[in-house]
Amino acid sequence: MQNKVSIVIPVYNGARVIERLVTSLNNQLLSLNFEIVLVNDGSTDDSDKVCSNIASHDLKVKFINLSRNFGEHNAV
């Protein structure tokens, strides 16, 4: 059994770029058993909706929506 790699990405106002990043990771990591965890850290743009949409269509993506901005280190 192959180990699972978790890639945790804190998202703050990244609505315009996060889908591109997830697509790129999915394409580059095909040979690995991995998951992507998107953590919305109190964004003021549509990051929560974009991340939720990605997670609803990609089984490798998990989404956590924090209630407010806790900072990058706490989000990770």
C-alpha positions as CSV (number, residue, x, y, z in Angstrom):
1,M,0.0,0.0,0.0
2,Q,1.3,3.4,-1.0
3,N,1.5,6.2,1.6
4,K,-0.9,9.1,1.1
5,V,0.5,12.6,0.7
6,S,-1.6,15.5,2.0
7,I,-1.0,18.9,0.4
8,V,-2.5,21.6,2.6
9,I,-3.0,24.9,0.9
10,P,-4.1,28.0,2.9
11,V,-6.3,30.1,0.7
12,Y,-6.7,33.9,1.3
13,N,-8.4,35.8,-1.5
14,G,-7.2,33.3,-4.1
15,A,-10.5,32.8,-6.0
16,R,-8.9,33.7,-9.3
17,V,-6.0,31.2,-9.1
18,I,-6.9,28.3,-6.8
19,E,-8.6,26.2,-9.5
20,R,-5.5,26.5,-11.8
21,L,-3.3,25.4,-8.9
22,V,-5.4,22.4,-8.1
23,T,-5.5,21.4,-11.8
24,S,-1.8,21.7,-12.0
25,L,-1.2,19.6,-8.9
26,N,-3.6,16.9,-10.2
27,N,-1.7,16.7,-13.5
28,Q,1.7,16.6,-11.9
29,L,1.1,14.2,-9.1
30,L,-0.7,11.4,-11.1
31,S,1.7,8.7,-9.8
32,L,1.1,9.5,-6.1
33,N,-1.7,8.7,-3.7
34,F,-2.5,12.2,-2.6
35,E,-5.2,14.6,-1.3
36,I,-5.4,18.3,-1.5
37,V,-6.8,20.2,1.5
38,L,-7.9,23.7,0.8
39,V,-8.3,25.9,3.9
40,N,-10.1,29.2,3.3
41,D,-8.6,31.6,5.8
42,G,-11.4,34.2,6.0
43,S,-11.1,35.4,2.4
44,T,-13.1,38.5,1.4
45,D,-13.5,37.4,-2.2
46,D,-15.3,34.3,-3.6
47,S,-12.6,31.8,-2.5
48,D,-15.1,29.9,-0.3
49,K,-17.4,29.3,-3.2
50,V,-14.6,28.4,-5.6
51,C,-13.0,26.0,-3.2
52,S,-16.3,24.4,-2.3
53,N,-17.1,23.9,-6.0
54,I,-13.7,22.3,-6.6
55,A,-14.1,20.0,-3.7
56,S,-17.6,19.0,-4.8
57,H,-16.3,17.9,-8.2
58,D,-12.9,16.4,-7.2
59,L,-12.7,13.5,-4.7
60,K,-9.1,14.2,-4.0
61,V,-9.9,17.7,-2.7
62,K,-11.1,18.4,0.8
63,F,-12.3,21.9,1.8
64,I,-12.2,23.6,5.2
65,N,-13.8,27.0,5.6
66,L,-12.5,28.9,8.6
67,S,-14.9,31.4,10.3
68,R,-12.5,34.3,10.1
69,N,-8.9,35.0,9.2
70,F,-6.6,33.1,11.6
71,G,-3.4,33.7,9.6
72,E,-1.4,31.4,7.2
73,H,0.4,29.4,9.9
74,N,-2.8,28.6,11.8
75,A,-4.6,27.7,8.6
76,V,-1.9,25.1,7.8
